[in-house]
């Protein structure tokens, strides 16, 4: 029996790594991408393989739009070499970068970086990858709680994620005839190394955000991965075109 295979961008650390582990626990095989840390990717692979499945890694720069075709060519070679297949089942668009930049300080260069990584790259990777995603598969896009509530300095980041939330509904609409679902997971504040570990390195900020949640804490990576794995499972077969905020109920 051919296992279900997931491609997780930015899967070598943080939220992406936990998504890979959560999928492995459900019996899925995974391909993770990394940008600058092959060592981190290899460590993630070792942890995933402890659950008995296969894992592999590919280098991918989510902001390099011109490199998407080459990446997908390398992915197809990897699928054939490792799994003897030409297609896969689940795409998780997780790769991204942070940055707290007030509107008055935003530059065109930084703006374009956010557009390329968080919207344009996701759009065209998804467009091209759908040609080799199996019918009945799914796409999960990672957004943010800050499309619902505002955080100072997140005007461009959150705007790009709002675009992704709209794009998600269109993928669900246009590819439903192939049985392909598309949903959004929108995390709240998570204690990882995202945005230069802004929460982890700032106890005052961490405490402030924890007090905004009815559950009295900020999120951890393993609060998110299990939700993504669920959306890729048969248990979520009737969830489509939806935004699931996984934020502990912050700012209710």
ABEGO torsion letter per residue (X at the ends): XBBBBBBBBGAABEAAAAAAAAAAAAGBBBBBBBAABAAAAAAAAAAAAAAGBBBBBBBBBAABAAAAAAAAAAAAAAAAAAAGBABBABBBBABBBBEBBBAAABBAAAAAAAAAAAAAAAAAAAAAAAAABBBGBBBBBBBBAAAABBBBGAAAAAAAAAAAAAAAAAAAAAAAAAGBBBBBBBBBBBBBABGGGAAAABAAAAAAAAAABAAGBBBBAAAAAAAAAAAABAAAAABBGBBBBBAGGBGX
